[in-house]
Amino acid sequence: QPPEELVRRANAAVLAKDAAAADPLYAAAAERTADPGLVAYNTAAVRFGQGRFFDAEVLYARALDDRACPPGRAARAWFNRGVCLLKRGGDAAVYRSAVACLDRCLDSPAADDPLKADARRLLEVAKLLWADAAKRAARPENPN
């Protein structure tokens, strides 16, 4: 089957809440496609839905690495990657990366107004979490 059909079937499986059926379809599409960024983007959405935020973050980065990534997809991928980083949490570097991703989304002329509003809201959260993580890292651990 052509990769576009495999992606269409995988997306339908995701909508039907059948991620197990979607995974092999996305994998087959990734092997055959001329648009690997689209497959990575769609697979990232499945991983996000499964709560596998690190995997989703890596796949969104792969979608962004695709030179042929359309501007609209790139804006969404920057936003989604930032959300993955926030969900994953961790040290100040993770939150700093989330801030950078959300900034890139806001800088994109292809991002529509609702996406930019969401990015601005989450950017404030990311900055607060970054500052808090940086403070925690600067404090010495209390051995007691």
N, C-alpha and C positions, 0 to 999 in steps of 0.2 A: 504494500500500500504506500501511496505517497506520504511524505512526512506531514503535510498539512492535514491529511485525513487522520493520521495517528494522533496529532495534537488535538484535533477536533474531538475525537473519541475519548482521549484522556481528559480533556476539559469537561466533557459530558459526564464521565465517571466521577470526577471531583464534585460536580454539582449534585450528583446522585449520592454523595457521601461515601464513595467507594474508592478510597485512595489506593487500596491494594491493587485494584484493576488499573488505575491510572499510571502507576509507577512503571510497569513494563512497556506501556504505550509510549510514555515520554522517553524512556531509554531507547526504544526502537526509532523514534522520531529523531533523537539526538544523533544517532548513527547515520541517518540518511538526509538530514536537512541541509539546506543552504543558508538557513537562518538559525544558527545555534543559540543566539541570544534569546530568541523567542521561546525556545524549548527550555532554556535555563530559567527564564523569567516565570514560565508557567509551573515548572517543577518547584521553584522556590515558593510559589504560592501554596502548593500542596504541603511542602515541608513546614511552612509557617503554620498552616492549619493543624498540623500534627504536633505543634509545639516544639519542633526541632529548629530553634531559632538560629543556632550556629550554622547548620546546614543551609538554611534559607539565606542567611547573610552571604555565604560563600557563593551560592547560586546567583543571587542578585549582583554580586560583584562580577561574576562571569558574564551576565547579561550586559553589564556596563562596559566590559572589556571588548565587546563585539563592536567593531568599527562601523558596522551597518546599523547600529541600534538607532531606531527612530527617536527623535527628540521627546515625543510624548511618553514613550516607553521608558526612556532614560530618566525623565522627571519622576515618574512613578517608582522606578527602581531605586533612585536615590532616597525617596521618601520611605519606601518599604525596607530598604537596608537600614536606614536610621531607626525605624521601629524595631527591627530585629535586634539591633544593638541595645536598644533600651530594654526590650523584653529580656534579653540575655543578662544584662547587667554585668557588674564586676568592678574593675578598678577604674581609676580616672581616665586611663587611655581608652577604654571602651566607650565611656560617655563622651570623651573628646571626639572620637570617631563618629558617634551619633550626631553630635553638633555639626561636624563637617558635612555629613550626608544630608542633613536637613537644610543646611545652608545652600548646598548645591541644588537641592530641589527648589528652594526659593529663588535662586538665581536663574533658573531655567525659564526662558520665555514660553516654553511649551506647557508649563504647569498652569492648570486652570485655577480660578479663584477659590473653589472649595478645597482643592489640594493645597494651595498656598496657605489658606486659613488653618488647615490641620497641621501643616508643617510649622507655622508660626507658634501654634499652641504647644506642640511637642518640643519645639526648639527651646522654649522657656523651661519646660520640665527637664530636658536634657542638660541645660546649663546649670540648673539647681543641683541635679544629681552629680554632675561633674564637679561642681564646687564642693559638695559634701564629701565625695570620694577623695578629692585632693586634700581636704582637711583631715580626713581619717588617716590618709597615708602619711601626712606630715607629723601626726602625733605618734610619739613612741608607744609601743605596746606596754601595757601595765602587766607586769608578771604576776600580780596578785589577783 
